[in-house]
Amino acid sequence: MIHYPVKILMAFGEAVAGNKKLFYWLMNNGYPELTALANAIQANDEAFQWLMKNKFPHFGAFSKAVWDDENALKWLNKSGYELLAMVARSVQEDLVARQWLKDNELDVFVHLSQKIYICKMQRKKDLRDYHKGPFL
């Protein structure tokens, strides 16, 4: 993820937060993997499967790791995706990981972890609210 320009990462963060305009901009401008990742973070299994089938298993694992999947987090570390593991841990409110990102001047990833955390908390709230069932 470090190879994406900062403006693309910022657009991705907005897409995760629900900005449809930036979501479709990413999709239509050569970043379908980031749009799939944004959807996978929202617990969309079809997007997760797309990531896995299209050679983005690291993004698939990341989408699971932000939801506290320890096996996915271990896989990221074991497979050489330490940065994604640190961002996932930051999403999980690991203060050591967040400080590591700050100390290494990776502020864009601190920002992303905060956006993803907010999305995760909103999704958890929606899942608990039976008035917002999948049929609505």
ABEGO torsion letter per residue (X at the ends): XAABBAAAAAAAAAAAAGBAAAAAAAAAAGBAAAAAAAAAAAGBAAAAAAAAAAGAAAAAAAAAAAAGBAAAAAAAAAAGBAAAAAAAAAAAGBAAAAAAAAAAGBAAAAAAAAAAAAAAAAAAAAAABAAABAAX
